[in-house]
Amino acid sequence: MSSVAVNGITVGYDDTGPRDAASVLVLVHGHPFDRSMWRPQAAFLAAAGWRVIAPDLRGYGASTVVPGVTPLSAFAGDIAALCDRLGVRRFVLGGLSMGGQIVMECHRLFPERLRGLLLADTTERAETPEGRRWRAATADRLLCDGMSAYADDELPRMVSPATISARPAVAAHVSRMMRDTAPAGAAAALRGRAERPDYAGSLARATAPVLVVVGADDAYTPVADARRLAGRVPHSTMAVIDGAGHMPNLERPDAFNKALMTFLDTIPEES
């Protein structure tokens, strides 16, 4: 793990693969996780010659915890600043769940830097009034009670029942990431995410290729939501990962990596 100071905070990150690689993929984790969720993808793609950068978002993992409210624009600004510090101007950007919404925010703010987008188990829609109330209440709960009970409650929705029974190490990894997240960082992200815009308009203007991925058993963003998202984006393809819930990159890494590599092979090289 490396770290760098950007935007007044310290960002921890993994930088895997050849530093002089022609192609760079930046991967953004979801809530309430950290960069370790992308290790199966980083190892696979680095072996294929890609440089893979996976940061911890502010408030998560080894990055600085910033209490209060963290809007998606702050996460996007940190990613841009990190890539600037690493000398990376253009890159493919991927994210899962909240990470996917951060990818959409990056696309809204600086589409010219993105060669392609991976949107996994996420939604382009703005939060509903009911969702905003739930996020505010959950943020209060995390600050009051910590992450353990929340992790116990959410694990059966984060990964599929098949994963919990057949791949307990994966379920344990997901649970550990949730438990290890700082409550103040998670709460700040929940409050900021509640105010996100609708990204349908900016995605409709996308010129870069887009891959939409979803676990077949995802309880948060069902396959129907992923199909709607893919239908709103030009130049999009879609992959449904059988036997996976909300975390297909960890639950079924071989299938996820195959879909991602097939997509990456379609992205034109930089001129």
ABEGO torsion letter per residue (X at the ends): XBBBBBGGBBBBBBBBEBAABABBBBBBBBOBBBAAAAAAAAAAAAAAGBBBBBBBBBGBEABBBBBEBBBAAAAAAAAAAAAAAAGBABBBBBBBEAAAAAAAAAAAABAAABABBBBBGBBABBBBAAAAAAAAAAAAAAAAAEAAAAAAAAAAAABBAAAAAABAAAAAAAAAAAAABBAAAAAAAAAAAAABBBAAAAAAABABBBBBBBBAABAABBAAAAAAAAAABBGBBBBBBBGBBABAAAABAAAAAAAAAAAAAABBBBX
